């Protein structure tokens, strides 16, 4: 009798795990950064390598940090939405150009539009590692105090923006539109 109960019990437990797994979103990967201060960074700016871009530039405002590259198909897919979002003035968008060629990235922004207040140039991908980036595009929503509020992996679009970002921005700001600059 016990010889049959043990395998049936193991099967029942495994079946429950598999059944639960069917309802999970395979694209969702939790970030250990959520609710914590964004990793410190300072990198040369894409357009002006003599100037630096880092956490200090993002502090004091609700902002996006978008990880992008010219070799990234999903980045091209979301780029038009980012340009529209930037033109709306809804939120400042900063870029982290990841493992890319500087001139190719500059050409991309010239040809497709530049939605970024500024882009950091992470040629070797070292800062992206600190942020837990493993693919592009990835977009981080940052609070005024530099806390990571949300991480989105995959191209950003209007539906995802409305569903995942706007409610978190509203929580930070109380109402929309939110004052974007420090001191406002």
Backbone as ProteinMPNN parsed JSONL, in Angstrom:
{"seq_chain_A": "XXXXXXXXXXXXXXXXXXXXXXXXXXXXXXXXXXXXXXXXXXXXXXXXXXXXXXXXXXXXXXXXXXXXXXXXXXXXXXXXXXXXXXXXXXXXXXXXXXXXXXXXXXXXXXXXXXXXXXXXXXXXXXXXXXXXXXXXXXXXXXXXXXXXXXXXXXXXXXXXXXXXXXXXXXXXXXXXXXXXXXXX", "coords_chain_A": {"N_chain_A": [[0.817, -1.189, 0.0], [1.901, 1.337, 0.879], [3.897, 1.553, -0.954], [2.6, 2.355, -3.207], [1.386, 4.762, -2.504], [3.444, 6.658, -2.098], [4.625, 7.195, -4.738], [2.272, 8.188, -6.006], [1.689, 10.402, -4.434], [3.975, 11.997, -4.907], [3.623, 12.398, -7.648], [1.221, 13.881, -7.582], [2.028, 16.236, -6.286], [3.948, 17.223, -8.121], [2.274, 17.552, -10.361], [0.617, 19.594, -9.417], [2.483, 21.717, -9.232], [3.2, 21.973, -11.957], [0.706, 22.635, -13.054], [0.241, 25.108, -11.809], [2.332, 26.523, -12.952], [1.449, 26.867, -15.561], [-0.169, 29.095, -15.502], [1.495, 31.242, -15.141], [3.241, 34.2, -16.24], [5.434, 33.962, -18.806], [7.162, 35.94, -19.656], [7.661, 37.544, -17.543], [10.039, 38.576, -15.348], [11.126, 38.864, -12.208], [12.666, 41.69, -10.635], [15.461, 42.138, -8.554], [15.953, 44.718, -7.829], [13.671, 46.195, -7.4], [11.977, 48.549, -5.455], [14.27, 49.328, -4.214], [17.22, 51.44, -3.948], [18.405, 52.757, -7.041], [21.138, 51.296, -8.84], [24.349, 52.788, -8.451], [25.855, 54.782, -10.95], [28.022, 56.133, -13.448], [28.68, 57.312, -16.511], [30.218, 58.06, -19.722], [28.529, 60.426, -21.792], [26.555, 59.645, -24.65], [26.393, 61.461, -26.837], [28.254, 63.386, -26.142], [31.172, 62.579, -25.24], [32.912, 63.699, -23.389], [31.398, 64.647, -21.339], [29.593, 63.507, -18.46], [27.072, 61.102, -17.478], [24.897, 60.189, -14.936], [23.531, 58.838, -11.857], [23.043, 61.193, -10.381], [22.002, 62.919, -12.273], [19.461, 61.974, -12.696], [18.199, 62.087, -10.275], [15.669, 63.412, -8.097], [13.489, 63.523, -9.737], [10.7, 61.885, -11.247], [11.406, 59.43, -13.478], [12.328, 57.719, -16.552], [14.588, 55.087, -17.305], [15.884, 53.841, -20.09], [17.096, 50.994, -21.568], [18.896, 50.436, -24.433], [19.862, 49.531, -27.814], [21.395, 49.651, -31.036], [21.513, 47.278, -32.422], [19.392, 45.874, -31.534], [16.366, 44.408, -32.116], [13.859, 44.671, -30.845], [14.211, 47.155, -29.698], [14.09, 48.906, -31.829], [11.468, 48.45, -32.485], [10.07, 49.596, -30.298], [10.86, 52.215, -30.418], [9.527, 54.353, -31.803], [7.297, 54.754, -30.15], [8.597, 55.663, -27.832], [9.664, 58.076, -28.771], [7.296, 59.5, -29.277], [6.282, 59.569, -26.656], [8.261, 61.071, -25.368], [7.959, 63.495, -26.742], [5.471, 64.218, -25.821], [5.97, 65.154, -23.327], [5.436, 63.853, -20.978], [7.122, 62.45, -19.248], [10.555, 62.477, -18.282], [12.963, 60.828, -20.268], [15.723, 58.825, -20.048], [18.549, 57.392, -21.609], [20.309, 54.282, -21.818], [22.736, 53.329, -23.621], [23.668, 50.326, -24.804], [26.363, 48.156, -25.1], [27.219, 48.912, -27.758], [28.045, 50.484, -30.927], [29.357, 53.659, -30.973], [29.112, 55.624, -33.107], [27.24, 54.416, -34.794], [25.047, 54.355, -33.083], [24.622, 57.108, -32.711], [23.906, 57.803, -35.319], [21.527, 56.354, -35.532], [19.845, 57.737, -33.705], [19.767, 60.212, -34.983], [18.508, 59.535, -37.382], [16.083, 58.256, -36.596], [14.978, 59.776, -34.608], [15.358, 61.337, -31.406], [14.509, 60.365, -28.347], [15.555, 60.807, -25.855], [16.546, 62.556, -22.925], [19.178, 62.497, -22.322], [21.731, 60.149, -23.214], [23.563, 57.553, -21.766], [26.666, 55.999, -22.49], [27.344, 52.781, -22.56], [29.601, 51.012, -23.341], [30.979, 48.579, -22.797], [29.16, 47.215, -21.308], [29.161, 47.084, -18.539], [27.826, 48.668, -16.59], [25.212, 47.99, -17.159], [25.16, 45.382, -16.227], [25.21, 45.794, -13.452], [22.662, 46.825, -13.15], [21.146, 44.637, -13.628], [20.52, 43.909, -16.195], [19.781, 41.82, -18.878], [19.024, 41.66, -21.418], [17.915, 43.565, -24.235], [15.173, 45.54, -25.343], [15.046, 47.12, -22.118], [13.24, 48.731, -19.578], [13.318, 50.987, -16.943], [11.476, 52.367, -14.287], [11.895, 55.131, -12.326], [11.765, 56.543, -9.08], [11.458, 59.806, -7.505], [13.317, 59.816, -5.435], [15.234, 58.119, -6.354], [14.663, 55.458, -6.197], [13.978, 52.245, -7.572], [11.06, 51.706, -9.179], [9.717, 50.128, -11.025], [10.332, 47.571, -13.442], [10.508, 46.88, -16.804], [10.666, 44.395, -19.182], [11.21, 43.955, -22.532], [9.775, 45.312, -25.584], [8.366, 48.547, -25.155], [5.065, 49.803, -25.202], [1.995, 51.607, -25.947], [-0.153, 50.342, -24.585], [1.109, 48.81, -22.577], [2.396, 50.889, -21.249], [0.18, 52.329, -20.242], [-1.009, 50.383, -18.596], [1.04, 49.382, -16.837], [2.878, 51.41, -16.112], [1.704, 54.057, -15.802], [-0.104, 53.849, -13.511], [1.776, 53.498, -11.414], [3.251, 55.83, -11.614], [1.268, 57.662, -11.0], [0.842, 56.987, -8.313], [3.221, 57.931, -7.248], [3.098, 60.639, -7.811], [0.645, 61.599, -7.147], [-1.206, 62.871, -8.842], [-1.755, 63.153, -12.365], [-0.698, 65.364, -14.961], [2.591, 64.827, -13.697], [4.791, 66.829, -11.763], [7.896, 67.159, -13.215], [10.515, 68.004, -12.888], [13.121, 68.455, -10.476], [12.423, 70.327, -7.588], [10.129, 71.536, -8.501]], "CA_chain_A": [[0.0, 0.0, 0.0], [2.774, 2.507, 0.954], [4.675, 1.632, -2.195], [1.787, 3.054, -4.206], [1.068, 6.106, -2.026], [4.576, 7.564, -2.284], [4.668, 7.693, -6.121], [1.067, 8.962, -6.292], [1.865, 11.69, -3.753], [4.969, 12.757, -5.661], [2.971, 12.8, -8.892], [0.235, 14.917, -7.277], [2.762, 17.476, -6.004], [4.494, 17.691, -9.393], [1.155, 18.009, -11.191], [0.193, 20.896, -8.893], [3.485, 22.698, -9.663], [3.065, 22.191, -13.398], [-0.557, 23.344, -13.273], [0.48, 26.497, -11.398], [3.234, 27.111, -13.941], [0.712, 27.216, -16.773], [-0.796, 30.412, -15.36], [2.518, 32.263, -14.965], [3.655, 34.947, -17.419], [6.827, 33.582, -19.064], [7.959, 37.129, -19.906], [7.875, 38.281, -16.303], [11.214, 38.214, -14.571], [11.192, 39.857, -11.129], [13.961, 42.34, -10.462], [15.833, 42.351, -7.156], [16.115, 46.15, -7.603], [12.397, 46.849, -7.112], [11.863, 49.091, -4.108], [15.602, 49.638, -3.693], [17.897, 52.509, -4.695], [19.014, 52.364, -8.311], [22.594, 51.165, -8.747], [25.144, 53.973, -8.783], [26.598, 54.706, -12.193], [28.446, 57.347, -14.127], [29.248, 56.922, -17.801], [30.254, 59.137, -20.708], [27.315, 60.6, -22.582], [26.679, 59.179, -26.023], [26.622, 62.576, -27.761], [29.39, 64.187, -25.691], [31.958, 61.686, -24.383], [33.623, 64.436, -22.336], [30.43, 64.868, -20.255], [29.158, 62.259, -17.825], [25.676, 60.931, -17.104], [24.81, 59.248, -13.828], [22.383, 58.921, -10.955], [22.78, 62.584, -9.997], [21.194, 63.556, -13.317], [18.099, 61.448, -12.622], [17.645, 62.337, -8.943], [14.726, 64.509, -7.906], [12.409, 63.484, -10.718], [10.214, 60.592, -11.7], [12.019, 59.334, -14.801], [12.571, 56.406, -17.135], [15.889, 54.734, -17.848], [15.611, 52.86, -21.134], [18.285, 50.318, -22.075], [18.672, 50.256, -25.863], [21.016, 49.338, -28.692], [21.01, 49.659, -32.448], [21.416, 45.896, -32.896], [18.244, 45.284, -30.839], [15.141, 44.484, -32.911], [12.804, 45.193, -29.981], [14.458, 48.582, -29.472], [13.54, 49.591, -32.996], [10.017, 48.299, -32.378], [9.515, 50.518, -29.305], [11.452, 53.54, -30.545], [8.506, 55.338, -32.166], [6.512, 55.056, -28.952], [9.432, 56.489, -26.946], [9.73, 59.425, -29.352], [5.992, 60.124, -29.003], [6.208, 59.797, -25.211], [9.143, 62.2, -25.062], [7.351, 64.709, -27.29], [4.306, 64.573, -25.003], [6.45, 65.773, -22.101], [4.869, 63.134, -19.842], [8.155, 61.995, -18.312], [11.877, 62.484, -18.912], [13.488, 59.506, -20.61], [17.172, 58.753, -20.182], [18.933, 56.168, -22.285], [21.549, 53.572, -21.521], [23.108, 52.663, -24.87], [24.307, 49.13, -24.268], [27.214, 47.322, -25.963], [26.92, 49.389, -29.1], [29.027, 51.327, -31.58], [28.941, 55.043, -30.731], [28.668, 56.315, -34.322], [26.002, 53.777, -35.243], [23.998, 54.821, -32.17], [24.342, 58.509, -33.043], [23.166, 57.797, -36.583], [20.182, 55.845, -35.206], [19.086, 58.835, -33.098], [19.57, 61.229, -36.014], [17.566, 59.027, -38.384], [14.792, 57.825, -36.047], [14.532, 60.693, -33.562], [16.021, 61.126, -30.125], [13.565, 60.573, -27.255], [16.268, 60.838, -24.59], [17.135, 63.77, -22.378], [20.588, 62.17, -22.565], [22.025, 58.718, -23.185], [24.876, 57.111, -21.31], [27.259, 55.042, -23.423], [27.864, 51.631, -21.802], [30.217, 50.236, -24.414], [31.357, 47.234, -22.353], [28.028, 46.589, -20.629], [29.426, 46.904, -17.107], [26.746, 49.284, -15.807], [24.017, 47.176, -17.384], [25.243, 44.227, -15.32], [24.794, 46.264, -12.122], [21.211, 47.043, -13.199], [20.485, 43.358, -13.847], [20.071, 43.829, -17.586], [20.264, 40.663, -19.607], [18.563, 41.789, -22.794], [17.371, 44.882, -24.55], [15.104, 46.692, -24.47], [14.538, 47.056, -20.755], [12.911, 50.08, -19.134], [13.183, 51.131, -15.499], [10.789, 53.551, -13.783], [12.592, 55.567, -11.118], [11.102, 57.535, -8.24], [12.25, 61.016, -7.26], [14.419, 59.528, -4.516], [16.154, 57.188, -6.987], [14.222, 54.078, -5.998], [13.447, 51.568, -8.755], [9.64, 51.404, -8.972], [9.224, 49.118, -11.963], [11.226, 47.163, -14.522], [9.796, 46.228, -17.899], [11.536, 43.722, -20.142], [10.555, 43.822, -23.84], [9.417, 46.625, -26.116], [7.341, 49.33, -24.477], [4.06, 50.357, -26.102], [0.979, 52.396, -25.264], [-0.944, 49.502, -23.677], [1.964, 48.496, -21.422], [2.578, 52.159, -20.552], [-1.047, 52.637, -19.49], [-1.287, 49.336, -17.608], [2.101, 49.115, -15.867], [3.646, 52.587, -15.704], [0.896, 55.187, -15.342], [-0.551, 53.731, -12.113], [2.907, 53.695, -10.502], [3.575, 57.258, -11.652], [0.206, 58.332, -10.253], [1.122, 56.764, -6.886], [4.341, 58.801, -6.888], [2.827, 62.052, -8.039], [-0.671, 61.988, -6.646], [-2.047, 63.102, -10.007], [-1.013, 63.333, -13.607], [0.73, 65.12, -15.11], [3.434, 64.948, -12.511], [5.941, 67.729, -11.942], [9.002, 66.287, -13.576], [11.822, 68.511, -12.495], [13.365, 68.664, -9.047], [12.138, 71.679, -7.14], [8.822, 72.031, -8.968]], "C_chain_A": [[0.865, 1.26, 0.0], [3.582, 2.676, -0.322], [3.901, 2.379, -3.274], [1.488, 4.494, -3.79], [2.208, 7.101, -2.273], [4.645, 8.06, -3.736], [3.434, 8.538, -6.482], [1.165, 10.343, -5.643], [2.86, 12.572, -4.498], [4.367, 13.255, -6.965], [1.99, 13.941, -8.642], [0.924, 16.267, -7.015], [3.333, 18.052, -7.301], [3.393, 18.226, -10.311], [0.66, 19.375, -10.724], [1.173, 21.99, -9.305], [3.359, 23.008, -11.16], [1.787, 22.965, -13.72], [-0.409, 24.816, -12.908], [1.356, 27.216, -12.417], [2.537, 27.525, -15.221], [0.103, 28.607, -16.708], [0.213, 31.541, -15.182], [2.854, 32.932, -16.294], [5.118, 34.623, -17.688], [7.731, 34.782, -19.329], [8.273, 37.908, -18.648], [9.075, 37.722, -15.567], [11.339, 39.251, -13.464], [12.599, 40.429, -10.999], [14.264, 42.494, -8.981], [15.989, 43.837, -6.823], [14.824, 46.839, -7.183], [12.323, 47.272, -5.647], [13.186, 49.467, -3.473], [16.208, 50.795, -4.492], [18.508, 51.964, -5.988], [20.524, 52.238, -8.131], [23.296, 52.454, -9.172], [25.851, 53.741, -10.116], [27.01, 56.097, -12.641], [29.207, 56.903, -15.371], [29.363, 58.142, -18.703], [28.914, 59.211, -21.449], [27.588, 60.157, -24.018], [27.078, 60.328, -26.951], [27.841, 63.413, -27.4], [30.217, 63.354, -24.719], [32.724, 62.39, -23.272], [32.717, 64.714, -21.141], [29.949, 63.525, -19.73], [27.664, 62.289, -17.557], [25.626, 59.882, -16.008], [23.575, 59.494, -12.995], [22.03, 60.36, -10.594], [21.882, 63.295, -11.008], [19.732, 63.131, -13.25], [17.423, 61.774, -11.296], [16.678, 63.516, -8.944], [13.594, 64.541, -8.897], [11.967, 62.046, -10.928], [10.676, 60.488, -13.145], [12.099, 57.886, -15.261], [14.041, 56.285, -17.489], [15.632, 53.586, -18.81], [16.929, 52.31, -21.665], [18.02, 49.963, -23.54], [19.988, 50.042, -26.596], [20.527, 49.287, -30.136], [20.849, 48.251, -33.011], [20.166, 45.189, -32.362], [16.961, 45.5, -31.654], [13.996, 45.079, -32.092], [12.968, 46.683, -29.706], [13.92, 49.406, -30.632], [12.017, 49.559, -32.941], [9.419, 49.329, -31.418], [9.914, 51.969, -29.537], [10.428, 54.629, -30.89], [7.647, 55.73, -30.978], [7.312, 55.95, -28.008], [9.541, 57.919, -27.465], [8.428, 60.168, -29.068], [5.855, 60.478, -27.518], [7.067, 60.999, -24.816], [8.54, 63.509, -25.552], [6.14, 65.167, -26.476], [4.715, 65.297, -23.723], [5.967, 65.065, -20.848], [5.91, 62.777, -18.792], [9.51, 62.109, -19.006], [12.37, 61.054, -19.11], [14.992, 59.635, -20.784], [17.503, 57.413, -20.816], [20.21, 55.59, -21.714], [21.856, 52.774, -22.782], [24.083, 51.554, -24.52], [25.07, 48.353, -25.334], [27.014, 47.667, -27.435], [28.131, 50.121, -29.67], [28.531, 52.768, -31.482], [28.393, 55.698, -32.007], [27.369, 55.715, -34.862], [24.828, 54.238, -34.38], [23.631, 56.28, -32.453], [23.545, 58.618, -34.34], [21.719, 57.36, -36.369], [19.313, 56.985, -34.671], [18.824, 59.956, -34.098], [18.479, 60.792, -36.986], [16.167, 58.788, -37.819], [14.201, 58.791, -35.022], [15.175, 60.319, -32.244], [15.044, 61.416, -28.983], [14.238, 60.858, -25.908], [16.707, 62.25, -24.2], [18.636, 63.675, -22.588], [20.715, 60.658, -22.532], [23.433, 58.501, -22.677], [25.37, 56.045, -22.28], [27.972, 53.96, -22.629], [28.46, 50.636, -22.789], [30.512, 48.795, -24.016], [30.231, 46.508, -21.618], [28.2, 46.42, -19.136], [28.331, 47.504, -16.225], [25.462, 48.471, -15.966], [24.008, 45.942, -16.481], [24.767, 44.624, -13.926], [23.283, 46.46, -12.045], [20.446, 45.743, -13.441], [19.946, 43.191, -15.253], [20.637, 42.568, -18.214], [19.772, 40.661, -21.037], [18.046, 43.189, -23.001], [16.143, 44.676, -25.431], [14.617, 46.324, -23.067], [14.322, 48.5, -20.303], [12.653, 50.075, -17.639], [12.436, 52.426, -15.205], [11.414, 53.893, -12.443], [11.788, 56.633, -10.397], [12.02, 58.735, -8.058], [13.456, 60.747, -6.367], [15.402, 58.5, -5.085], [15.805, 55.73, -6.802], [13.694, 53.506, -7.31], [12.015, 51.142, -8.445], [9.15, 50.251, -9.826], [10.31, 48.814, -12.98], [10.383, 46.435, -15.562], [10.819, 45.668, -18.875], [10.721, 43.486, -21.402], [10.186, 45.215, -24.332], [8.253, 47.254, -25.356], [6.361, 49.848, -25.525], [2.986, 51.051, -25.28], [0.185, 51.576, -24.246], [-0.142, 49.174, -22.408], [2.185, 49.754, -20.586], [1.369, 52.455, -19.666], [-1.275, 51.644, -18.351], [-0.25, 49.288, -16.483], [2.794, 50.359, -15.317], [2.781, 53.691, -15.12], [0.374, 55.031, -13.911], [0.576, 53.967, -11.103], [3.339, 55.163, -10.469], [2.543, 58.032, -10.854], [0.402, 58.161, -8.748], [2.227, 57.701, -6.404], [3.942, 60.265, -6.867], [1.509, 62.521, -7.451], [-1.651, 62.238, -7.772], [-1.148, 63.272, -11.222], [-1.489, 64.612, -14.257], [1.489, 65.453, -13.834], [4.505, 66.006, -12.757], [7.19, 66.896, -12.146], [10.353, 66.733, -13.05], [11.938, 68.652, -10.989], [13.054, 70.113, -8.712], [10.815, 72.222, -7.621], [7.746, 71.672, -7.985]], "O_chain_A": [[0.61, 2.171, -0.788], [3.911, 3.793, -0.722], [4.506, 2.975, -4.165], [1.351, 5.361, -4.652], [1.96, 8.256, -2.619], [4.72, 9.271, -3.942], [3.567, 9.523, -7.21], [0.765, 11.34, -6.243], [2.612, 13.762, -4.696], [4.576, 14.406, -7.347], [1.941, 14.885, -9.431], [0.452, 17.309, -7.471], [3.209, 19.252, -7.547], [3.579, 19.251, -10.966], [0.32, 20.223, -11.548], [0.748, 23.079, -9.69], [3.407, 24.169, -11.567], [1.797, 23.855, -14.571], [-0.893, 25.682, -13.637], [1.136, 28.392, -12.708], [2.992, 28.445, -15.901], [-0.12, 29.235, -17.744], [-0.187, 32.701, -15.082], [2.762, 32.306, -17.35], [5.974, 34.974, -16.876], [8.952, 34.656, -19.238], [9.073, 38.842, -18.684], [9.116, 36.545, -15.211], [11.631, 40.413, -13.75], [13.591, 39.735, -11.226], [13.403, 42.939, -8.222], [16.144, 44.187, -5.652], [14.866, 47.954, -6.664], [12.568, 46.482, -4.735], [13.223, 49.882, -2.314], [15.751, 51.091, -5.596], [19.052, 50.861, -6.02], [21.122, 52.986, -7.358], [22.887, 53.118, -10.125], [26.374, 52.658, -10.379], [26.41, 57.099, -12.252], [30.227, 56.218, -15.293], [28.687, 59.146, -18.481], [28.263, 58.196, -21.695], [28.704, 60.282, -24.524], [27.996, 60.183, -27.758], [28.406, 64.083, -28.265], [29.994, 63.41, -23.509], [33.145, 61.746, -22.311], [33.208, 64.989, -20.046], [29.903, 62.535, -20.461], [27.063, 63.356, -17.427], [26.233, 58.818, -16.127], [22.688, 60.257, -13.377], [20.852, 60.709, -10.511], [21.097, 64.169, -10.641], [18.855, 63.865, -13.706], [16.196, 61.74, -11.206], [16.845, 64.481, -9.689], [12.81, 65.49, -8.907], [12.758, 61.111, -10.803], [10.373, 61.364, -13.955], [11.958, 56.955, -14.468], [14.669, 57.252, -17.92], [15.216, 52.5, -18.405], [17.775, 53.061, -22.151], [17.046, 49.28, -23.854], [21.069, 50.327, -26.08], [19.382, 48.923, -30.407], [20.118, 48.057, -33.982], [19.914, 44.033, -32.703], [16.529, 46.635, -31.855], [13.242, 45.908, -32.601], [11.983, 47.393, -29.505], [13.358, 50.482, -30.429], [11.357, 50.53, -33.309], [8.357, 49.881, -31.704], [9.355, 52.866, -28.906], [10.471, 55.717, -30.316], [7.305, 56.901, -30.812], [6.763, 56.895, -27.442], [9.513, 58.867, -26.681], [8.449, 61.331, -28.665], [5.371, 61.556, -27.172], [6.643, 61.84, -24.022], [8.603, 64.522, -24.855], [5.82, 66.355, -26.444], [3.896, 65.977, -23.105], [6.076, 65.618, -19.754], [5.627, 62.795, -17.594], [9.602, 61.861, -20.209], [12.216, 60.195, -18.242], [15.471, 60.452, -21.57], [16.814, 56.419, -20.584], [21.069, 56.305, -21.2], [21.316, 51.688, -22.992], [25.176, 51.802, -24.009], [24.498, 47.942, -26.344], [26.678, 46.805, -28.247], [29.119, 50.345, -28.971], [27.4, 53.06, -31.871], [27.305, 56.273, -31.975], [26.499, 56.445, -35.336], [23.737, 54.483, -34.895], [22.454, 56.638, -32.435], [22.623, 59.426, -34.445], [20.798, 57.929, -36.956], [18.185, 57.178, -35.125], [17.765, 60.582, -34.061], [17.625, 61.593, -37.367], [15.173, 59.081, -38.484], [13.049, 58.636, -34.615], [15.494, 59.158, -31.99], [14.776, 62.578, -28.681], [13.55, 61.122, -24.922], [17.173, 63.027, -25.033], [19.284, 64.644, -22.982], [19.912, 59.969, -21.904], [24.374, 59.173, -23.099], [24.576, 55.279, -22.825], [29.057, 54.18, -22.091], [27.902, 49.567, -23.036], [30.315, 47.882, -24.817], [30.343, 45.315, -21.338], [27.444, 45.67, -18.519], [27.952, 46.904, -15.219], [24.715, 48.291, -15.005], [22.947, 45.514, -16.026], [24.014, 43.888, -13.289], [22.69, 46.279, -10.982], [19.215, 45.752, -13.458], [19.017, 42.416, -15.478], [21.829, 42.284, -18.095], [20.08, 39.741, -21.795], [17.772, 43.912, -22.043], [16.094, 43.712, -26.194], [13.882, 45.356, -22.871], [15.125, 49.381, -20.611], [11.875, 49.269, -17.13], [12.726, 53.463, -15.803], [11.463, 53.061, -11.536], [11.203, 57.517, -11.023], [13.199, 58.692, -8.406], [14.5, 61.379, -6.525], [16.307, 58.056, -4.378], [16.568, 54.853, -7.206], [13.034, 54.211, -8.073], [11.782, 50.319, -7.56], [8.278, 49.486, -9.413], [11.107, 49.682, -13.336], [9.645, 45.502, -15.245], [11.717, 46.374, -19.333], [9.651, 42.879, -21.343], [10.275, 46.186, -23.581], [7.296, 46.581, -24.972], [6.768, 50.279, -26.604], [3.062, 51.08, -24.051], [-0.115, 52.068, -23.158], [-0.669, 49.255, -21.298], [2.164, 49.696, -19.356], [1.516, 52.789, -18.491], [-1.692, 52.035, -17.26], [-0.61, 49.168, -15.312], [3.249, 50.358, -14.173], [3.09, 54.212, -14.049], [0.406, 56.002, -13.155], [0.351, 54.569, -10.053], [3.742, 55.674, -9.424], [2.889, 58.953, -10.114], [0.154, 59.095, -7.985], [2.174, 58.204, -5.282], [4.39, 61.034, -6.016], [1.293, 63.72, -7.28], [-2.817, 61.856, -7.669], [0.055, 63.503, -11.105], [-2.668, 64.928, -14.1], [1.053, 66.264, -13.016], [5.068, 66.071, -13.85], [7.502, 66.025, -11.335], [11.232, 65.909, -12.797], [10.953, 68.938, -10.31], [13.389, 71.019, -9.475], [10.409, 73.296, -7.178], [6.579, 72.0, -8.2]]}, "name": "protein", "num_of_chains": 1, "seq": "XXXXXXXXXXXXXXXXXXXXXXXXXXXXXXXXXXXXXXXXXXXXXXXXXXXXXXXXXXXXXXXXXXXXXXXXXXXXXXXXXXXXXXXXXXXXXXXXXXXXXXXXXXXXXXXXXXXXXXXXXXXXXXXXXXXXXXXXXXXXXXXXXXXXXXXXXXXXXXXXXXXXXXXXXXXXXXXXXXXXXXXX"}
